[in-house]
Amino acid sequence: MGLGVLETGRGDSVPGTSLVLNDESRPSEYVVHSRLKYDKSGPTPIILVPQPSDDPNDPLNWPLWKRDTILLILCIISIIASTLSPLLAANTITLSLYFERPFTEVALLTGYHLCGVGVAGLIFVASARVWGKRHLYLLGTVLVIVSSAWGGASGHNYKSILGARIVQGVALAPFEALVNASVGDLYFVHERGKRMALSNLSVFGSAFFTPIIVGKITHTLGWQWSFYLIAIFAGATLPFIFLFVPETAFRRPDYLNTDVTGEERFQHEPRRGPAFEMSNATNHAQSSLNGSEPDSVEKQRDDSDVRHLTLQDVMPAKVSFARSLLPFNGRKTDDNMFKLILRPLPLFFHPAILWGCLIQGALIGWTVMIGVVLAAIFLGPPLFFNEVKTGYMYTSAFIGALLGFFLAGILSDWSTNLMIRRNKGVYEPEFRIVLVAAQLVFGCVGLYGFGITAANIERYHWFLPDFFFAWEVMGMVIGAVASALYIVDAHRDIAVEAFTCLLIFKNIFSFGLTFGAYDWLIHAGILKIFLIIASIQVGICLLSIPMYIYGKRNRAFMHRHDILKLTHLD
């Protein structure tokens, strides 16, 4: 048992478990192959997980500055795209008067937008599986530009702006569903912590900066310019995506995906395992080129090994810059497109993915509830905030998102590296779940505190509710990072579908809350509602304890009983 993570008891390989540090004191069943590739930039060599191929087009072989540049550009467009969801948060009353519609119908402009994200995510993720992610990043950016220009030009036509909001949801879907998966494409396990925190901050945390400036824009230029400016900034980003964000999806041989294929990659040092074939194929080729006779090991290889050698030794040419600009560079899978669209649906019954949906999606939904309170309560008596002051209330949330990002980035790498060393160099994805403890503290305290103080504005005024709002957002960002890291590390082979499940759950759940939140708050009161949802969130966070303890057994069980195979969607 590694630090409380229960072993399977069967001795079988478990996807996600990886040898990261070469520790001589580890149990004898873990044997390091001499041909494994290492990161030797630090004081302690780190085994690369997954193992990169010898193909120069493999994103794992690209220099770190190039990979970081790609991620930075994706984070910038994600920041722009993620402003679409909270775009109307500070303008609810303004738009209600402008369109002469009730409060709930204006709130549903955000609700239907979220539905657009969820539905489009199903189709886009299937397309990403077949053709890669680049074409979807390009399409999403173009749709952000078009739909934002459309929304600003809607005039007094409510149906027109509703249509624009739905298309904005479709535009947002590629970034919410795929950017975190691109982190898995671009980085090794030991490099993902801070980058995953940055991508989650961009997709989720940056949204809280939107109402701060939108309120001021509305007051100064009119609400239409909040749409137009998004179109302008997205248009400025499009050339960078076209020129500097190549395809990150790559068809790597299965045996190199040591975080997916499990422990057999380094267990018992198998003579005819993939590592042996990879290393000795190179020796065989070198011997042949030198005109010398291969050594006795290569002499014993059968015809299948020779065929393997032929495939591996034909080094692909590096793709030219001009060719990298194409939106497609070949299929990434031979699976049926229709099956791929349906693949995320049965994964809601996958315990780890359901846990991730609850950890990430529930707190995002409660954040939507807080937005309804800010719009409904602070704009009325006794504070009578206008759209500018209401927008400024999101300053604390933005600060909370930044603090959550830094805390998650620091804790995710530090705690995981510490646990790897204490586990004799063996990495278990469950080490990522420890981060949920911080979500429990910050997120739940924030929900309880906000409910108590927002229910009595006459006594607590605006500062304390805003203070606890920051705590809640810190917990939200930390939970998003924890769940994303665990899914990528434990189930990278289905990470794209898993993030689709998170996207669908989050957006449908948030849509339901926007549909009924205002009426619930009016009938039950702020205090009662927030005490209930805060207690629910405590229960959700406590689910992480059995997930941590039994996570490895769950990985082994789901590997043996593949839910996609059982539903004929593999």
C-alpha positions as CSV (number, residue, x, y, z in Angstrom):
1,M,0.0,0.0,0.0
2,G,1.5,3.3,-1.1
3,L,0.8,6.1,1.4
4,G,-2.8,5.0,2.0
5,V,-3.6,4.0,-1.7
6,L,-4.7,0.4,-1.6
7,E,-3.1,-2.0,-3.9
8,T,-5.2,-4.2,-6.2
9,G,-4.1,-7.5,-4.6
10,R,-4.0,-9.1,-8.1
11,G,-0.5,-8.2,-9.2
12,D,-1.8,-6.9,-12.5
13,S,-0.7,-3.7,-14.2
14,V,-2.7,-0.5,-13.4
15,P,-2.9,2.4,-15.9
16,G,-1.7,5.6,-14.3
17,T,0.8,4.1,-11.9
18,S,4.3,5.1,-13.1
19,L,7.9,4.9,-12.0
20,V,9.1,8.5,-12.0
21,L,12.3,8.5,-9.8
22,N,15.0,5.9,-9.9
23,D,15.1,5.0,-6.2
24,E,17.3,1.9,-5.4
25,S,15.2,1.2,-2.3
26,R,12.0,0.6,-4.1
27,P,10.5,-2.9,-4.0
28,S,12.2,-5.5,-6.3
29,E,9.2,-5.8,-8.6
30,Y,10.0,-2.4,-10.1
31,V,12.9,-2.7,-12.4
32,V,14.1,0.3,-14.5
33,H,15.1,-0.4,-18.1
34,S,18.4,1.1,-19.0
35,R,16.9,2.6,-22.2
36,L,14.2,4.7,-20.6
37,K,14.5,8.4,-21.3
38,Y,15.1,10.8,-18.4
39,D,14.8,14.5,-17.7
40,K,18.3,15.2,-16.3
41,S,17.9,19.0,-16.0
42,G,17.5,18.8,-12.2
43,P,19.6,17.3,-9.4
44,T,17.6,14.1,-9.6
45,P,17.0,12.4,-12.9
46,I,13.3,12.0,-13.6
47,I,11.9,9.2,-15.8
48,L,9.8,10.7,-18.6
49,V,6.2,9.6,-18.4
50,P,4.9,9.1,-21.0
51,Q,8.1,8.1,-22.9
52,P,8.6,10.3,-26.1
53,S,9.0,8.6,-29.4
54,D,11.9,9.2,-31.7
55,D,9.7,11.1,-34.2
56,P,10.6,14.8,-34.4
57,N,6.9,15.6,-34.8
58,D,6.0,14.2,-31.4
59,P,5.0,17.2,-29.3
60,L,6.9,15.7,-26.3
61,N,10.1,16.2,-28.4
62,W,9.5,19.8,-29.0
63,P,11.7,22.3,-27.0
64,L,10.0,23.4,-23.8
65,W,9.9,27.1,-25.0
66,K,7.8,26.0,-28.0
67,R,5.4,24.0,-25.9
68,D,5.1,26.8,-23.4
69,T,4.4,29.3,-26.2
70,I,1.6,27.1,-27.5
71,L,0.1,26.8,-24.1
72,L,0.4,30.6,-23.5
73,I,-1.5,31.4,-26.8
74,L,-4.2,28.8,-25.9
75,C,-4.5,30.4,-22.4
76,I,-4.9,33.9,-23.9
77,I,-7.7,32.9,-26.3
78,S,-9.2,30.8,-23.4
79,I,-9.3,34.0,-21.3
80,I,-11.0,35.9,-24.1
81,A,-13.5,33.0,-24.8
82,S,-14.2,32.4,-21.1
83,T,-15.4,36.0,-20.7
84,L,-18.5,35.0,-22.8
85,S,-20.2,33.1,-19.9
86,P,-20.2,35.9,-17.3
87,L,-20.5,38.7,-19.9
88,L,-24.0,39.7,-18.7
89,A,-23.4,39.3,-15.0
90,A,-23.1,43.0,-14.2
91,N,-25.8,44.0,-16.8
92,T,-28.8,41.9,-15.7
93,I,-31.0,44.8,-14.7
94,T,-29.7,47.0,-17.5
95,L,-30.7,44.4,-20.1
96,S,-33.9,43.7,-18.4
97,L,-34.9,47.3,-18.9
98,Y,-33.4,47.5,-22.4
99,F,-35.3,44.5,-23.7
100,E,-38.3,45.0,-21.5
101,R,-38.0,41.4,-20.3
102,P,-38.3,39.9,-16.8
103,F,-35.2,39.2,-14.7
104,T,-35.4,35.4,-15.3
105,E,-35.5,35.7,-19.1
106,V,-32.4,37.9,-19.0
107,A,-30.7,35.3,-16.8
108,L,-31.6,32.6,-19.3
109,L,-29.4,34.4,-21.9
110,T,-26.6,32.9,-19.8
111,G,-28.4,29.7,-19.2
112,Y,-29.0,28.9,-22.9
113,H,-25.4,30.0,-23.6
114,L,-24.3,27.3,-21.2
115,C,-26.5,24.7,-22.9
116,G,-24.7,25.6,-26.2
117,V,-21.4,24.9,-24.6
118,G,-22.5,21.5,-23.3
119,V,-24.1,20.2,-26.5
120,A,-21.3,21.5,-28.8
121,G,-18.8,19.8,-26.5
122,L,-20.1,16.4,-27.5
123,I,-19.6,17.0,-31.2
124,F,-16.3,18.9,-30.9
125,V,-14.7,16.3,-28.7
126,A,-15.5,13.5,-31.2
127,S,-14.0,15.7,-33.9
128,A,-10.9,16.2,-31.8
129,R,-10.5,12.5,-31.4
130,V,-10.7,11.9,-35.1
131,W,-8.9,15.0,-36.6
132,G,-7.1,16.6,-33.7
133,K,-7.6,19.8,-31.8
134,R,-6.1,22.5,-34.1
135,H,-9.1,22.9,-36.4
136,L,-11.4,23.3,-33.4
137,Y,-9.2,26.0,-31.9
138,L,-9.4,27.9,-35.2
139,L,-13.1,27.3,-35.6
140,G,-13.8,28.4,-32.0
141,T,-11.9,31.6,-32.4
142,V,-13.7,32.5,-35.6
143,L,-17.1,31.8,-33.9
144,V,-16.1,34.0,-31.0
145,I,-15.5,36.9,-33.4
146,V,-18.7,36.3,-35.4
147,S,-21.1,35.7,-32.5
148,S,-19.7,38.6,-30.5
149,A,-20.1,41.0,-33.4
150,W,-23.7,39.6,-33.9
151,G,-24.6,40.1,-30.2
152,G,-23.5,43.7,-30.2
153,A,-25.5,44.4,-33.3
154,S,-28.7,42.8,-32.0
155,G,-30.4,46.1,-31.2
156,H,-33.7,45.6,-29.2
157,N,-34.3,42.1,-30.7
158,Y,-34.2,39.6,-27.8
159,K,-34.3,36.6,-30.0
160,S,-31.3,37.8,-31.9
161,I,-29.2,38.3,-28.9
162,L,-30.4,34.9,-27.6
163,G,-29.2,33.3,-30.8
164,A,-25.9,35.1,-30.5
165,R,-25.5,33.9,-26.9
166,I,-26.1,30.2,-28.0
167,V,-23.5,30.5,-30.8
168,Q,-21.1,32.1,-28.2
169,G,-21.6,28.9,-26.2
170,V,-20.7,26.8,-29.2
171,A,-17.6,29.0,-29.7
172,L,-16.5,28.5,-26.1
173,A,-16.8,24.7,-26.1
174,P,-13.4,23.8,-27.8
175,F,-11.5,25.8,-25.2
176,E,-13.4,24.5,-22.1
177,A,-13.2,20.9,-23.4
178,L,-9.8,20.6,-25.0
179,V,-7.2,23.0,-23.5
180,N,-6.7,20.9,-20.4
181,A,-6.3,17.8,-22.7
182,S,-3.7,19.7,-24.7
183,V,-1.7,20.0,-21.5
184,G,-1.6,16.2,-21.4
185,D,-0.5,16.2,-25.1
186,L,2.3,18.6,-24.5
187,Y,3.9,17.8,-21.2
188,F,5.2,14.9,-19.1
189,V,3.6,14.0,-15.8
190,H,6.2,15.9,-13.8
191,E,5.7,19.1,-15.9
192,R,1.9,19.3,-15.8
193,G,1.1,20.7,-12.3
194,K,1.8,24.4,-12.8
195,R,0.7,24.3,-16.4
196,M,-2.6,22.7,-15.6
197,A,-3.2,25.3,-12.9
198,L,-2.5,28.0,-15.5
199,S,-4.9,26.5,-18.0
200,N,-7.6,26.2,-15.4
201,L,-7.1,29.8,-14.3
202,S,-7.5,30.9,-17.9
203,V,-10.6,28.8,-18.6
204,F,-12.3,29.4,-15.2
205,G,-10.6,32.0,-13.1
206,S,-10.2,34.7,-15.6
207,A,-14.0,34.8,-16.1
208,F,-14.3,36.7,-12.8
209,F,-12.4,39.7,-14.3
210,T,-15.1,40.1,-16.9
211,P,-17.8,41.8,-14.8
212,I,-15.3,44.2,-13.3
213,I,-14.6,45.8,-16.7
214,V,-18.0,45.1,-18.3
215,G,-19.9,47.2,-15.8
216,K,-17.6,50.1,-16.5
217,I,-17.8,49.6,-20.3
218,T,-21.6,49.5,-20.1
219,H,-21.7,52.7,-18.1
220,T,-19.3,54.5,-20.4
221,L,-19.8,53.1,-23.9
222,G,-23.0,51.0,-23.7
223,W,-23.5,47.3,-23.2
224,Q,-23.0,46.6,-26.9
225,W,-19.3,47.4,-26.7
226,S,-18.7,44.6,-24.2
227,F,-19.5,42.3,-27.2
228,Y,-17.6,44.3,-29.8
229,L,-14.4,44.4,-27.7
230,I,-14.4,40.6,-27.4
231,A,-14.7,40.4,-31.2
232,I,-11.8,42.8,-31.6
233,F,-9.5,41.0,-29.1
234,A,-10.3,37.5,-30.5
235,G,-9.6,38.9,-34.0
236,A,-6.2,40.0,-32.8
237,T,-5.5,36.6,-31.4
238,L,-6.5,34.6,-34.4
239,P,-3.2,35.1,-36.4
240,F,-1.2,33.8,-33.4
241,I,-3.3,30.7,-33.2
242,F,-3.0,30.2,-37.0
243,L,0.8,30.6,-37.1
244,F,2.0,29.3,-33.7
245,V,-0.4,26.6,-32.5
246,P,0.2,23.5,-34.4
247,E,-1.6,20.2,-33.8
248,T,-0.9,18.8,-30.4
249,A,-2.6,15.4,-30.8
250,F,-0.1,12.7,-31.8
251,R,-0.5,9.0,-32.6
252,R,2.2,7.6,-30.4
253,P,2.9,3.8,-30.1
254,D,0.9,2.4,-27.2
255,Y,3.9,1.0,-25.4
256,L,5.4,4.5,-25.0
257,N,2.3,5.7,-23.2
258,T,3.5,4.3,-19.8
259,D,0.9,6.4,-17.9
260,V,-1.8,4.5,-19.9
261,T,-0.4,1.0,-20.4
262,G,0.4,0.6,-16.7
263,E,3.2,-0.9,-14.7
264,E,4.2,-3.6,-17.1
265,R,6.4,-1.1,-18.8
266,F,8.9,-1.3,-16.0
267,Q,7.8,-4.4,-14.1
268,H,10.2,-7.4,-14.1
269,E,12.2,-5.8,-17.0
270,P,10.4,-8.1,-19.6
271,R,12.8,-9.3,-22.3
272,R,10.2,-9.0,-25.1
273,G,8.3,-6.0,-23.8
274,P,8.1,-2.8,-25.7
275,A,11.1,-1.2,-24.0
276,F,13.3,-4.1,-25.0
277,E,12.1,-3.9,-28.6
278,M,12.6,-0.2,-28.8
279,S,16.1,-0.2,-27.4
280,N,17.4,-3.2,-29.2
281,A,15.8,-2.2,-32.5
282,T,18.2,0.8,-32.5
283,N,21.2,-1.5,-31.7
284,H,20.2,-3.8,-34.5
285,A,20.0,-1.0,-37.0
286,Q,23.3,0.4,-36.0
287,S,25.0,-3.0,-36.3
288,S,23.5,-3.5,-39.8
289,L,24.7,-0.1,-40.9
290,N,28.2,-0.8,-39.7
291,G,28.3,-4.1,-41.6
292,S,28.8,-6.0,-38.3
293,E,26.8,-9.0,-37.1
294,P,24.1,-8.2,-34.6
295,D,24.8,-9.5,-31.1
296,S,23.2,-12.7,-29.8
297,V,20.1,-10.9,-28.5
298,E,19.1,-9.6,-31.9
299,K,19.8,-13.0,-33.5
300,Q,17.1,-14.5,-31.4
301,R,14.4,-12.1,-32.5
302,D,11.6,-13.5,-34.7
303,D,10.0,-12.2,-37.8
304,S,7.5,-10.0,-35.9
305,D,10.5,-8.3,-34.2
306,V,12.0,-7.6,-37.7
307,R,8.7,-6.1,-38.8
308,H,8.6,-3.9,-35.7
309,L,12.2,-2.8,-36.4
310,T,11.3,-1.8,-39.9
311,L,8.5,0.5,-38.7
312,Q,10.5,2.0,-35.9
313,D,13.7,2.7,-37.8
314,V,12.1,4.6,-40.7
315,M,12.5,8.1,-39.2
316,P,9.6,10.4,-40.3
317,A,10.6,13.7,-41.8
318,K,10.0,16.8,-39.7
319,V,6.8,18.5,-40.9
320,S,7.5,21.8,-42.6
321,F,6.2,25.1,-41.1
322,A,3.9,25.6,-44.1
323,R,2.4,22.2,-43.7
324,S,1.9,22.7,-39.9
325,L,-0.5,25.6,-40.8
326,L,-3.0,23.2,-42.2
327,P,-6.1,22.8,-40.0
328,F,-5.8,19.0,-40.4
329,N,-2.8,16.7,-40.5
330,G,-4.4,13.3,-40.7
331,R,-6.7,11.1,-38.6
332,K,-5.7,10.4,-35.0
333,T,-7.9,7.4,-34.7
334,D,-9.8,5.0,-36.9
335,D,-12.8,4.9,-34.6
336,N,-16.3,5.6,-35.9
337,M,-17.4,9.3,-35.5
338,F,-20.9,8.5,-34.3
339,K,-19.5,6.2,-31.6
340,L,-17.1,8.9,-30.5
341,I,-20.0,11.4,-30.1
342,L,-21.7,8.9,-27.8
343,R,-18.6,7.8,-25.9
344,P,-18.7,10.5,-23.1
345,L,-22.3,9.5,-22.1
346,P,-21.6,6.1,-20.4
347,L,-18.5,7.6,-18.7
348,F,-20.8,9.4,-16.3
349,F,-21.0,6.0,-14.6
350,H,-17.2,5.8,-14.3
351,P,-16.5,6.5,-10.6
352,A,-13.4,8.7,-11.1
353,I,-15.1,10.8,-13.8
354,L,-18.3,11.2,-11.7
355,W,-16.1,12.3,-8.8
356,G,-14.3,14.8,-11.1
357,C,-17.7,16.2,-12.3
358,L,-18.8,16.8,-8.7
359,I,-15.6,18.2,-7.5
360,Q,-15.3,20.7,-10.4
361,G,-18.8,21.2,-11.6
362,A,-20.7,21.6,-8.3
363,L,-18.7,24.5,-7.0
364,I,-18.9,26.2,-10.4
365,G,-22.6,25.9,-10.1
366,W,-22.7,27.4,-6.7
367,T,-20.6,30.3,-8.1
368,V,-23.4,30.9,-10.6
369,M,-25.8,31.1,-7.6
370,I,-23.6,33.8,-6.0
371,G,-23.8,35.7,-9.3
372,V,-27.6,35.7,-9.1
373,V,-27.4,37.0,-5.5
374,L,-25.0,39.8,-6.5
375,A,-27.3,40.8,-9.4
376,A,-30.6,40.6,-7.5
377,I,-29.6,41.8,-4.0
378,F,-26.9,44.4,-4.4
379,L,-28.6,46.3,-7.2
380,G,-31.6,46.8,-4.9
381,P,-32.1,48.2,-1.4
382,P,-30.3,48.9,0.9
383,L,-27.1,49.3,-1.2
384,F,-28.6,50.3,-4.6
385,F,-25.4,49.4,-6.5
386,N,-25.4,50.3,-10.2
387,E,-23.8,48.1,-12.9
388,V,-20.3,49.6,-12.2
389,K,-20.3,48.9,-8.5
390,T,-21.9,45.5,-9.0
391,G,-19.1,44.7,-11.5
392,Y,-16.5,45.8,-9.0
393,M,-17.8,43.2,-6.5
394,Y,-16.1,40.6,-8.7
395,T,-12.7,42.1,-7.9
396,S,-12.4,39.9,-4.9
397,A,-13.4,36.8,-7.0
398,F,-10.7,37.6,-9.5
399,I,-8.1,38.0,-6.7
400,G,-9.4,34.7,-5.2
401,A,-8.9,33.0,-8.6
402,L,-5.3,34.3,-8.8
403,L,-4.6,33.1,-5.3
404,G,-6.2,29.7,-6.0
405,F,-4.0,29.4,-9.1
406,F,-0.8,30.1,-7.3
407,L,-1.7,27.9,-4.4
408,A,-2.8,25.0,-6.6
409,G,0.3,25.4,-8.8
410,I,2.6,25.3,-5.7
411,L,0.8,22.6,-3.8
412,S,0.1,20.3,-6.7
413,D,3.8,19.9,-7.6
414,W,5.2,20.1,-4.1
415,S,2.8,17.6,-2.5
416,T,3.1,15.2,-5.4
417,N,6.9,15.2,-5.6
418,L,7.0,14.7,-1.8
419,M,4.7,11.8,-1.9
420,I,6.6,10.2,-4.9
421,R,9.8,10.3,-2.9
422,R,8.1,8.8,0.1
423,N,6.7,6.1,-2.1
424,K,10.1,5.1,-3.4
425,G,9.9,6.9,-6.7
426,V,6.5,5.3,-7.7
427,Y,3.8,7.8,-8.7
428,E,0.1,7.2,-8.1
429,P,-2.4,9.6,-9.7
430,E,-4.3,9.6,-6.3
431,F,-1.6,11.8,-5.0
432,R,-3.3,14.6,-6.9
433,I,-6.5,14.2,-4.9
434,V,-4.8,15.5,-1.7
435,L,-5.3,19.0,-3.2
436,V,-9.0,18.7,-2.5
437,A,-8.3,19.3,1.2
438,A,-7.6,22.9,0.2
439,Q,-10.9,23.1,-1.7
440,L,-12.7,21.8,1.4
441,V,-11.3,24.6,3.5
442,F,-11.6,27.6,1.2
443,G,-14.6,26.6,-0.9
444,C,-16.9,25.5,1.9
445,V,-15.9,28.3,4.3
446,G,-16.6,30.7,1.5
447,L,-20.1,29.3,0.8
448,Y,-21.1,29.3,4.5
449,G,-19.6,32.7,5.0
450,F,-21.2,34.2,2.0
451,G,-24.7,32.9,2.8
452,I,-24.5,34.2,6.4
453,T,-23.3,37.6,5.5
454,A,-25.2,38.2,2.2
455,A,-28.5,37.3,4.1
456,N,-28.0,40.3,6.4
457,I,-26.6,43.1,4.2
458,E,-27.9,45.8,6.6
459,R,-25.5,44.4,9.3
460,Y,-22.5,43.2,7.2
461,H,-22.7,45.6,4.2
462,W,-20.8,44.6,1.1
463,F,-17.2,43.8,2.2
464,L,-17.7,40.5,4.1
465,P,-19.9,38.8,1.4
466,D,-17.3,39.9,-1.1
467,F,-14.5,38.5,1.1
468,F,-16.1,35.1,1.3
469,F,-16.8,35.2,-2.4
470,A,-13.0,35.3,-2.9
471,W,-12.6,32.2,-0.6
472,E,-15.3,30.3,-2.6
473,V,-13.6,31.1,-5.9
474,M,-10.2,30.0,-4.5
475,G,-11.7,26.6,-3.6
476,M,-13.3,26.4,-7.1
477,V,-10.0,26.9,-8.9
478,I,-8.1,24.5,-6.6
479,G,-10.8,21.8,-7.1
480,A,-10.8,22.3,-10.9
481,V,-7.0,21.8,-11.0
482,A,-7.2,18.8,-8.7
483,S,-9.9,17.0,-10.8
484,A,-8.2,17.9,-14.1
485,L,-4.8,16.6,-13.0
486,Y,-6.2,13.4,-11.6
487,I,-8.2,12.7,-14.8
488,V,-5.3,13.4,-17.1
489,D,-2.8,11.3,-15.0
490,A,-5.1,8.4,-14.1
491,H,-7.1,8.1,-17.4
492,R,-5.3,10.0,-20.1
493,D,-6.5,7.5,-22.7
494,I,-10.1,8.8,-22.2
495,A,-9.1,12.3,-20.9
496,V,-10.8,14.1,-23.8
497,E,-14.1,12.3,-23.2
498,A,-13.7,12.8,-19.5
499,F,-13.3,16.6,-19.9
500,T,-16.5,16.5,-22.1
501,C,-18.3,14.9,-19.2
502,L,-17.1,17.7,-16.9
503,L,-18.1,20.3,-19.4
504,I,-21.6,18.8,-19.9
505,F,-22.2,18.4,-16.2
506,K,-20.9,21.8,-15.3
507,N,-23.0,23.6,-17.9
508,I,-26.2,21.7,-17.6
509,F,-26.0,22.0,-13.8
510,S,-25.3,25.7,-14.0
511,F,-28.2,26.1,-16.5
512,G,-30.6,24.5,-14.1
513,L,-29.4,26.8,-11.4
514,T,-29.9,29.9,-13.5
515,F,-33.4,28.7,-14.5
516,G,-34.6,28.4,-10.9
517,A,-32.1,30.2,-8.7
518,Y,-33.8,33.6,-8.5
519,D,-37.2,32.0,-7.5
520,W,-35.5,29.7,-4.9
521,L,-33.8,32.7,-3.3
522,I,-37.0,34.6,-3.1
523,H,-39.0,31.8,-1.6
524,A,-36.5,30.1,0.7
525,G,-34.1,33.0,1.5
526,I,-30.4,33.4,1.0
527,L,-29.3,32.0,4.3
528,K,-31.2,28.7,4.1
529,I,-30.2,28.1,0.5
530,F,-26.5,28.7,1.1
531,L,-26.4,26.6,4.3
532,I,-27.8,23.7,2.3
533,I,-25.5,24.0,-0.7
534,A,-22.4,24.5,1.5
535,S,-23.3,21.3,3.4
536,I,-23.7,19.5,0.1
537,Q,-20.3,20.7,-1.0
538,V,-18.7,19.4,2.2
539,G,-20.2,16.0,1.4
540,I,-18.8,16.2,-2.1
541,C,-15.3,17.0,-0.9
542,L,-15.4,14.1,1.6
543,L,-16.0,11.7,-1.3
544,S,-12.3,12.3,-2.1
545,I,-11.3,10.2,0.9
546,P,-12.7,6.9,-0.6
547,M,-11.6,8.0,-4.0
548,Y,-8.0,8.4,-2.7
549,I,-8.0,5.1,-0.8
550,Y,-9.7,3.0,-3.5
551,G,-8.7,4.9,-6.6
552,K,-6.0,2.4,-7.7
553,R,-8.4,-0.5,-7.3
554,N,-11.0,1.5,-9.3
555,R,-8.5,2.1,-12.0
556,A,-7.7,-1.6,-12.2
557,F,-11.3,-2.6,-12.1
558,M,-12.3,-0.1,-14.9
559,H,-9.3,-1.3,-16.9
560,R,-10.5,-4.9,-16.7
561,H,-14.1,-4.0,-17.2
562,D,-13.9,-1.2,-19.8
563,I,-17.2,0.6,-19.7
564,L,-16.7,1.7,-23.4
565,K,-16.2,-1.9,-24.4
566,L,-19.2,-3.0,-22.5
567,T,-21.4,-0.4,-24.3
568,H,-19.7,-1.3,-27.7
569,L,-18.3,2.3,-28.0
570,D,-14.6,1.3,-27.8
